[in-house]
Amino acid sequence: MLGLGLPDVNELGWRFADSLIYLTRKTPNEPTFRTTDFVPELGPVPLAAIHSTRDEFVPLDEIRGLMALPGGPKRLWIIAARNHRFSDDGGEFEKRFDEAREWIRQERR
């Protein structure tokens, strides 16, 4: 499993109107689930996460807390980027994405 800017609270649905969260920085009015409820249940499924140093939605401490939960193999890549979209460091993001996918393949063997 690969998470990009993985928060603890996630939406189960998305409507165009929910795009306002890019301005409000609030959780949309949709059904949600908590990542912390599922990470320990992954068992042997590897969890890779790629995260921006300045993610405006998910603080570094939040992803570090998720990755510290009990469960199977986990690995976190942190990229020095200015936002949730890694918009100023696409090259580094692509490298780490490929590296994370390879790590997942290795862990599944």
N, C-alpha and C positions, 0 to 999 in steps of 0.2 A: 504494500500500500504506500502511496506517495502523497504527501500533503504539502501544499504550497500556501504559505501564510496561514497555517492551520490554527483556527481559534478553538476555544473550548465550546462556545455556543455557536451552533450552525443552524441554518434555515433548511427546512424540508421542502420549501417551495420558493418560487421567485416570480414576481410580476414586474413589469416595466416600471411601475410606480415605486418599487423598492429601490430603484437606482438612486433615489434621494439620499440614501445612506452615505453616498460619497460626499454629500454636503453636510449632513447632520451627524455622521459618525455613530449613529445609533443602530441597534438591531431592528430589522424590518418587522412589521406586524404580521408575522407568519408563524406557523408551527415550527418549533425548534427542537434540537436534541443537543446533548452535551457529549463532547468528545471524551471527557473523563469517564463516562459510563462505558465506553466501548474499548478504549485502549487496553485495559487489563484483560479484556476478553479475546484479544486477537490471537492469543496462544502463540504458536510458532510463526505466525505471519509477520514478516519483517515490516517495520514502519520507518520509512525515510521521510524527513521533513526538510524543506528548503525555506529559509526565512530571511527577510530583509532586516537590516539593523535598525531601520527607521520606518518600520511598518506602522502606518497611522491607525490601523484597526486592531492589530494584535501585538501587544508589547512582548519584547524578548522574554521577560520573566514568565509570561503565560505559556509560550511554546516550550521553554525549558522545563516548566512544571509538568506539562503533558508528557514530555519525553522521559521524565524521571519516574513516571508511574510504573508499577510492576507490570510485567508482561514479557512478551517475546523480544527479539532483537530490535533495537531502535538506533537510528543515527540521524544527527542533525547537522545540516550545512547552513551556515550563516553567511550571507552576502552583504557587503557594504553597499547598500542601495538606499535611495531616498524615500521609497514608498512601498506600499503593498504590492504594486505591479512590477517592481524591479526595473522601472522605466529608464533609469540612467545607467544600468549595467547589464544589458541583455546578453553580452558576450559571456560574462562570468556566469550568469544564470544558465545559459545553454550548457556550459561545461559541467556545472554542478548537477544539472538535470540528468545529463548523460551518465555522470558518475553515480548518482543515486539509483538510476535504473539498473546499472551494472551491479551495484552493491545488492540490490534486491534480488537480482538473478543469482548471485553468489550465495546469498543467505538461504534461498529456497532450495538449494541443492543439499 
